[in-house]
Amino acid sequence: MIKYHPRNKLSSNQILDSFEVYSEKELNLINLNSFSFIIAQYSTVLFQAYTLGISILVDDISNERLFSTLQERMYILAQEKHGNMLLSRHLKLLINEETS
């Protein structure tokens, strides 16, 4: 499932066919507990998932500059020591599993 930030206006040909894309209105009706994990860099939904105990993957790939700034500012969700996993680390683990 993908939910783009409201300021991102992407056409359907820019969206991967293998994902379901929800509008803001539709997402408000979806229970976050129905997802295995939430991936985002800096968002309210990421924080909501964290407080609900849902696994989160913090995106440290798509905007490395923003992620670096978040770490410098001690943004709690950008710190792996709090049990969060970085997206880059998760992807490396998946790749290692596939090659093993």
C-alpha positions as CSV (number, residue, x, y, z in Angstrom):
1,M,0.0,0.0,0.0
2,I,1.3,3.4,-0.9
3,K,0.0,6.8,0.3
4,Y,1.8,9.7,-1.2
5,H,2.2,13.0,0.6
6,P,-0.6,15.4,-0.4
7,R,1.8,17.7,-2.2
8,N,2.9,14.9,-4.5
9,K,0.6,14.8,-7.5
10,L,1.7,11.7,-9.4
11,S,-0.1,10.3,-12.4
12,S,-1.1,6.6,-12.5
13,N,1.7,5.8,-14.9
14,Q,4.3,6.8,-12.3
15,I,2.9,4.4,-9.7
16,L,4.1,0.8,-9.5
17,D,1.3,-1.6,-10.5
18,S,2.1,-4.0,-7.7
19,F,1.1,-1.6,-4.9
20,E,-2.3,-0.3,-3.9
21,V,-2.4,3.5,-3.7
22,Y,-4.8,5.2,-1.4
23,S,-6.1,8.8,-1.2
24,E,-6.0,10.7,2.0
25,K,-9.7,10.2,2.6
26,E,-9.4,6.4,2.0
27,L,-6.4,6.1,4.3
28,N,-8.3,7.8,7.1
29,L,-10.7,4.8,7.0
30,I,-7.9,2.2,7.2
31,N,-6.7,0.8,10.5
32,L,-2.9,1.1,10.8
33,N,-2.9,-2.1,12.7
34,S,-3.7,-4.0,9.5
35,F,-0.2,-3.4,8.2
36,S,3.0,-5.4,9.0
37,F,5.1,-2.2,9.0
38,I,5.0,1.4,7.9
39,I,7.8,3.0,5.8
40,A,8.3,6.8,5.9
41,Q,11.0,9.3,6.5
42,Y,9.4,12.0,8.6
43,S,5.6,11.8,8.9
44,T,2.8,11.8,11.3
45,V,1.8,8.3,10.2
46,L,5.2,7.0,11.0
47,F,4.9,8.4,14.5
48,Q,1.4,7.0,14.9
49,A,2.6,3.6,13.9
50,Y,5.5,3.8,16.4
51,T,3.2,4.8,19.3
52,L,0.9,1.9,18.4
53,G,3.8,-0.6,18.5
54,I,3.7,-1.3,14.7
55,S,7.1,-2.0,13.1
56,I,8.5,1.0,11.3
57,L,11.1,1.3,8.7
58,V,12.7,4.8,8.6
59,D,13.5,5.8,5.0
60,D,17.1,6.8,5.0
61,I,17.4,6.4,1.2
62,S,15.1,8.7,-0.7
63,N,16.3,11.9,0.8
64,E,19.6,11.3,2.5
65,R,20.1,15.1,3.2
66,L,16.8,15.3,5.2
67,F,17.6,12.0,7.0
68,S,21.0,13.4,8.0
69,T,19.4,16.6,9.3
70,L,16.9,14.5,11.3
71,Q,19.7,12.6,12.9
72,E,21.6,15.8,13.7
73,R,18.4,17.2,15.4
74,M,18.1,13.9,17.4
75,Y,14.7,13.0,15.8
76,I,13.9,10.0,17.9
77,L,12.6,7.9,15.0
78,A,15.9,8.4,13.1
79,Q,17.7,6.7,15.9
80,E,18.0,2.9,15.5
81,K,18.7,2.5,19.2
82,H,15.0,3.0,19.9
83,G,14.2,-0.3,18.1
84,N,13.5,1.3,14.7
85,M,15.1,-0.2,11.6
86,L,16.4,1.9,8.7
87,L,15.1,1.0,5.3
88,S,18.6,0.6,3.9
89,R,19.4,-2.0,6.6
90,H,16.2,-3.8,6.0
91,L,16.8,-4.0,2.3
92,K,20.3,-5.3,2.8
93,L,18.9,-8.1,5.1
94,L,16.4,-9.0,2.4
95,I,19.1,-9.2,-0.2
96,N,21.3,-11.3,2.0
97,E,18.4,-13.7,2.7
98,E,17.7,-14.1,-1.1
99,T,21.4,-14.8,-1.9
100,S,21.8,-17.3,1.0
